[in-house]
Structure formats: structure tokens, C-alpha cells
């Protein structure tokens, strides 16, 4: 009884810890968007890794550049990593429905636009005008949460954010709305291990090339993002706000990317907590066995 029970308990605890572990040693990746006409059918041509958000914003000290082979990106710039899987959200006519493309857990699938599965969902916030995709922005945190920012009115900002606890919640429409600081149309958001980043965008209207970034703001929590309480602001941005911005585990990058060696994706602190729990369980079982 004792020998059969312990492995089962240990297995359950390890699975629970892995599910809650943060990604370790995240790196920022940026896909460069080719400028073609007014933005219709604009592909990404490469993905480059950066060790910090500041480097990503200024496009400096990049490494591990790899080509992105697909040209099927259009103007749908919403690319997500929820800590496990990679996604792209596509807007259909009048946002009815939206379309979620999954690439599974392989970053290479996203780079090649090799879709594993596609699911439709409905999410049409009050105030969002179907013809203005720029007033809606989807992003994710690596804890599995998905977010949707949109405009509650007709001005040139996004001032509402809806949080979904998971992809399943996004698909079912079970989200929680919050008022947000009024951010510029075209701003892009990233979440990694509970820290959020936002591109500062020059909100000029006209062609796609007008949406330039001039830096990136960093927020210590989702609450700070809502109130625009920045922990740091990295200036000197470069390029289009419509580029692909994402944070991923270093180990997810293609082999031979040229960056530092990958590290395990399990949080050492989480493993320590598991060992403490296992020790306690073993002690309890040993005392019961002695009494018997």
C-alpha cells in the first residue's frame, strides 16, 4: 500500500507544479513586416530574438534571425503565446465570427503558418466598429490568460480590456471587463510571467507605414497596465507597431539560432515547493505505517 501510493502522489504533485510553473529565461522575438501597398496581404519575412524588451523596441543586439516562410498573414497582427501554445487570431467579415488558429507548442509552426487546428468564436465588444480592426488588440500572458483590448467609444483609443482566464474561456466568451487607460490605436501588448509590455505608437493615420513605434513601456502587473503605471519606459523605438511582438522560452527558438544555450522551462522554485510537499507526504505515510 505504502509503495504503491507514494509514486502516485508524487506524480500528481509534479503535474500540478508543472502546470503552474512560469516559463524560465524568456526572450523577446520580433517579426519584421514587409511594407506592401496599403497593408493588404503584408507578410512577415523574418523573426529575430532579443534578450530584452528595450533591444526589441530599438531593433538592436538581435540574434538568431530566421526566415518566416508564409505570406498568409494579411493585416491580422494578433499573435499569442499562452505559455504552452502559439496562436493567431483572424478577423472575418464584421467579426462574425473571429477565428483562432492554433500552431500547437512549436514556434516553428507559427513561423511557417502551419496551422494545427482552427476554431471560431464570437467576441464583438460594445463600441468596436467592425471596419476598424485597429481599435481591437488581442494578447496573452504566459500563465494562460488571453486579453482583448478595444475602444468603448468612437475616439482614437482603446480604453477597455477583457480578460479571459484561458483559451477555452475565450472560445466560450466567458471574460471579465475592466476600464483601462486610453491607449493609442495600433499599440501592441505582450504578457510574460505576469509582467506586461506595450509599444508606444505614433498614432498618425494614413498608410500602414504611419504606425511607427517610439519605445516600449513595461508594467509590473495587469493592474498597472490598466492604470498606465509603468515600471520603466524604454525609448528609441524602431519600425512598425504592426510587427509581430512576442515573448517565448529561449528553448523554443529553432536549433542553431545562435543565441545562448537553452535552459529548462521548469521554475526551480516550483520544484523546491514540490520536494517540500513530497517530504511532508512521505513523513505522514511513514508515521501511519509505524502505527499500523
Phi, psi and omega in degrees: 000313182297312185291331180280329185283320186300310179302323180295317180295316180299318180298317179297316181295320179294319178297317180296319180293320180296323181293332184261353186291142174283158174286140184260141177055058178289149173236157180262137178236147182224127176263126181275130183263129176285139179269118180227113177056227184270004177115350180287127179071029182278119180266166167267144181250344180200161176234128183236142181262149178221147181277350180212159177294326180297316178295322179297319181295320183268356181057051178235153179058031178286155179209167175064032182297134178225146180286149173253120194274349184265145174247016185264042184263331181055217179259010182275098190263008189271100178243131190234147167229117186263017181097344180231309185236161179253143184220160168226134177256129181247134177268127175265181183302127181058022178059028182230096356266177164280163183229126180255115177261126178257138176252009184069204185266009183256114178300329178299327177296319178295317182297329179262002186052044178267092187286133177271318179204159179225134178225142177267150176210163181248125176204097184234083185301146176300131179099339180283128179270123186306328184280352183247083182294338183291345180272003177240139178217127175257141174208175185218161169248157184285001173273004179102351181285145177241142183232149175227120178256141179205176180262130178275352181224206183252007181280181189265052182216167166245122187229014176225142177227128178255127180256130173248134185289341182197173174298322178299321178293322176300314182294327181270350179081016182268084182237169178241128184267145176222145171287145183229158168306145183281102179267159183289147171303141177093347176298141179247141184243149176225141173236135177211118177054038177086356174259141184240151179229148180219131176285133172276121188247137171283108190276067177254140184262152181145233180279171181302326184293347181286340183274081181262146175265147177236021177152185178216136180259146182241134183234135185284346182202168177295322177299321178293325176296317180299323184263000184058043175263089187279136174281333178198152175231117181263115184268183176077038182294167182210133173097189186276141174291346182274000175297168175276125178236130184200154171244132184222163174295142179303323181293346181281343183292149181303146179301136180081023181290342177096358180268184178301157183299143179297155176237161180301152183262017178255132180291120180303325178297323178295319178296320179300318179296323179296316181297322177297315179296318180298317179300318179296318180296316180298319178297318179297316180294323179295319178296320179294321181294322179296317180297322181294000000 
